[in-house]
Amino acid sequence: MLKILLSGACGRMGRQVAACTEEANAVIVAGVDVQCQQSANFPLYPSFDWVKEDAQVIIDFTRPEGLPALLAYARAHHLPLVLAATGYQAQELAMIREAAKEIPIFRSANLSLGVYVLKALSAKAARLLPEFDIEIVEKHHNQKADAPSGTALMLYDAVKNEASQPIHGRHTRTQKREKQEIGIHAVRGGTVPGEHEVGFYGPSESLLLAHSAQDRSIFARGALRAADFIVWQQPGEYDMESLAASMIS
């Protein structure tokens, strides 16, 4: 049974991970959350300094601000790490690369296998339809802080080329669409777990590739699948492509 230390244990996704552990043959040995005011069926701590339980892997669903303490603990205890947060900046990505020299780190803006397939299909469509205009639309609940989503940016990276220019909405633009533009649009409202659409628009035809999350449990199951994968890996950086390759090899 996989022993997990859960970072961000009291957040939406932390609670989802905890709810899905039994079906994944895993157990949460302890949780860390700086603002936790609730109870759980495992020990909860306000910081990593308090953790005394032995774990095999860390799953993190927090914000990038907590990355230094998280990496310090993982490196000190030689624990593999699943990073499910979004919004990392260049300095934080450099910290992750440095830590990955010592421990295996799995990082993805979206842990859904369906989204990984959307990314792969979108990349192929972009290569096959080079003359088509590309637009990306993402929708999330009204509590999501970052926009565009990390998944939308991941999809942009999949379809862009050396001339591409990301356009985040067009409310300030009064000229015609330029060929190199790729529109990235964010919608926020209600309780939408996550929807992403990549549209390819050509002369007299269009192609829409889309993924809709029915609830957040798909991301929790993805995190648990990633944890089961990363615990067996050597130090380095891993992602959904690494996981997918292991599933079909």
C-alpha positions in Angstrom: 0.0 0.0 0.0 1.4 3.3 -1.1 2.1 5.7 1.8 1.4 9.4 0.9 2.2 12.7 2.6 -0.5 15.1 1.3 0.4 18.7 1.0 -2.6 21.0 0.8 -4.6 18.3 2.6 -7.6 20.6 3.5 -8.1 22.2 0.1 -10.6 21.0 -2.5 -8.2 18.8 -4.3 -6.6 17.5 -1.1 -9.9 16.3 0.1 -10.6 14.6 -3.2 -7.2 12.8 -3.1 -8.0 11.6 0.4 -11.4 10.3 -0.7 -9.9 8.3 -3.6 -7.0 6.6 -1.8 -8.8 3.3 -0.9 -9.6 2.5 -4.6 -5.9 3.3 -5.5 -4.5 1.0 -2.8 -2.9 4.0 -1.0 -3.1 5.6 2.4 -2.5 9.2 3.6 -0.1 8.9 6.5 -0.2 12.6 7.2 -1.3 15.9 5.8 0.1 19.4 5.8 -2.0 22.6 5.4 -1.1 26.0 6.7 -4.8 27.0 7.2 -6.4 23.7 8.1 -9.3 24.1 10.6 -10.9 20.7 10.1 -10.4 17.1 11.1 -9.4 14.1 9.1 -8.7 10.4 9.5 -5.0 11.1 9.4 -2.7 13.5 11.3 -2.8 17.1 10.1 0.1 19.6 10.6 0.5 23.3 9.9 4.0 22.8 8.4 6.4 20.2 7.3 8.5 20.8 10.5 5.8 18.9 12.5 5.6 15.8 10.3 7.0 12.6 11.9 5.3 9.9 9.9 7.2 7.9 7.3 5.9 8.3 3.7 7.0 7.0 0.3 5.9 10.0 -1.8 4.5 13.5 -1.5 1.4 14.8 -3.4 1.2 18.6 -3.5 -2.0 20.5 -4.3 -1.0 23.9 -3.0 0.1 27.3 -4.4 3.6 28.1 -5.7 4.4 30.2 -2.6 4.9 27.0 -0.6 7.4 25.5 -3.0 10.6 26.3 -1.1 9.5 24.5 2.1 8.1 21.6 0.1 11.2 21.0 -1.9 13.4 21.4 1.2 11.5 18.7 3.0 11.4 16.4 0.0 15.1 16.7 -0.6 16.0 16.2 3.1 13.9 13.0 3.3 14.7 11.8 -0.3 11.0 11.6 -1.1 9.6 11.5 -4.7 7.2 14.4 -5.4 4.0 15.0 -7.4 3.5 18.7 -8.1 0.0 19.5 -9.1 0.0 23.2 -8.6 0.0 25.7 -11.5 1.4 29.2 -11.9 5.1 28.5 -11.4 7.4 31.3 -12.5 10.9 31.0 -14.0 12.6 31.1 -10.6 10.4 28.4 -9.2 10.9 26.2 -12.2 14.6 26.6 -11.7 14.2 25.4 -8.1 12.3 22.3 -9.3 15.0 21.5 -11.9 17.7 21.8 -9.2 15.7 19.5 -6.8 15.1 17.0 -9.6 18.9 16.3 -9.6 18.4 14.6 -6.2 14.8 13.3 -6.2 12.2 12.2 -8.9 9.6 15.0 -9.5 6.4 14.6 -11.4 4.9 17.9 -12.6 1.8 18.6 -14.7 -0.6 21.5 -15.0 -3.3 18.9 -15.5 -3.3 15.3 -14.2 -6.2 14.0 -16.4 -5.3 11.4 -18.9 -8.1 12.7 -21.1 -6.4 16.2 -21.1 -3.1 14.6 -22.0 -4.8 13.0 -25.0 -6.4 16.4 -25.9 -2.9 17.9 -25.8 -1.5 15.1 -28.1 -4.3 15.4 -30.6 -4.1 19.2 -30.6 -0.4 19.0 -31.4 -1.0 16.6 -34.2 -3.8 18.8 -35.6 -1.6 21.9 -35.5 1.0 20.1 -37.6 -1.5 18.8 -40.1 -3.5 22.0 -40.4 -0.8 24.7 -40.5 -3.0 27.2 -42.4 -5.8 27.0 -39.8 -6.4 29.7 -37.2 -6.2 28.3 -33.6 -8.2 29.5 -30.6 -8.1 28.1 -27.1 -11.1 28.5 -24.6 -11.0 27.4 -21.0 -13.8 27.5 -18.4 -13.5 27.1 -14.6 -15.4 27.8 -11.4 -15.6 31.3 -10.0 -13.1 30.6 -7.2 -10.1 29.9 -9.5 -7.5 32.6 -9.0 -5.3 32.3 -12.1 -6.2 33.0 -15.7 -5.6 31.6 -18.2 -5.4 28.2 -16.6 -2.2 26.2 -16.5 -3.8 23.7 -18.8 -4.7 26.3 -21.4 -1.0 27.4 -21.4 0.0 23.8 -21.7 -2.3 23.4 -24.8 -0.8 26.6 -26.2 2.7 25.2 -25.9 1.5 22.1 -27.7 0.1 23.9 -30.8 2.4 26.9 -31.1 5.3 27.3 -33.6 8.2 29.7 -33.7 6.1 32.5 -35.1 3.1 32.1 -32.8 1.9 35.0 -30.7 -0.5 34.4 -27.7 -3.4 36.8 -27.5 -5.2 36.8 -24.1 -8.6 38.0 -25.1 -9.2 40.7 -27.7 -11.0 43.5 -25.8 -8.2 46.0 -26.5 -7.6 45.0 -30.1 -9.3 46.9 -32.9 -7.4 45.3 -35.9 -8.0 42.2 -37.9 -6.7 38.9 -36.6 -3.1 38.3 -37.6 -2.1 34.9 -38.9 0.4 34.2 -36.1 -2.1 34.8 -33.4 -3.4 32.1 -31.1 -6.2 33.3 -28.9 -6.4 32.2 -25.3 -9.7 32.9 -23.6 -10.8 32.4 -19.9 -14.3 32.0 -18.6 -15.0 32.0 -14.8 -18.4 31.1 -13.3 -20.3 28.8 -11.0 -18.8 25.4 -10.1 -17.4 24.3 -13.4 -14.5 21.9 -12.6 -12.7 22.5 -15.9 -13.4 22.6 -19.6 -10.9 23.1 -22.4 -11.4 23.5 -26.1 -8.9 23.9 -28.9 -10.5 25.1 -32.1 -8.9 25.0 -35.6 -10.6 27.3 -38.0 -9.9 27.0 -41.8 -11.6 28.1 -45.0 -15.2 26.6 -45.0 -14.4 24.1 -42.2 -13.5 23.9 -38.6 -12.3 21.3 -36.1 -13.0 21.4 -32.4 -11.2 19.3 -29.8 -12.5 19.5 -26.3 -12.3 18.0 -22.8 -14.8 18.4 -20.0 -14.1 17.4 -16.4 -17.3 16.1 -14.8 -15.9 16.5 -11.3 -12.5 17.0 -9.6 -12.1 13.3 -8.8 -10.4 12.8 -12.2 -7.5 15.0 -11.1 -7.3 13.2 -7.7 -7.1 9.8 -9.4 -4.5 11.3 -11.8 -2.4 12.5 -8.9 -2.6 9.0 -7.3 -1.6 7.4 -10.5 1.3 9.8 -10.9 2.4 9.0 -7.3 2.4 5.3 -8.0 4.5 5.9 -11.1 7.0 8.4 -9.6 7.9 6.4 -6.5 9.7 3.9 -8.8 11.7 6.4 -10.8 15.2 7.7 -10.6 15.9 11.4 -9.9 14.7 13.7 -12.7 11.7 15.5 -14.1 8.7 13.6 -15.2 5.3 14.5 -16.7 2.1 13.0 -18.2 4.0 12.0 -21.3 6.3 9.9 -19.1 3.4 8.3 -17.4 1.5 7.6 -20.6 4.6 6.0 -22.1 4.9 3.7 -19.1 1.3 2.6 -19.5 1.7 1.5 -23.2 5.2 0.1 -23.0 
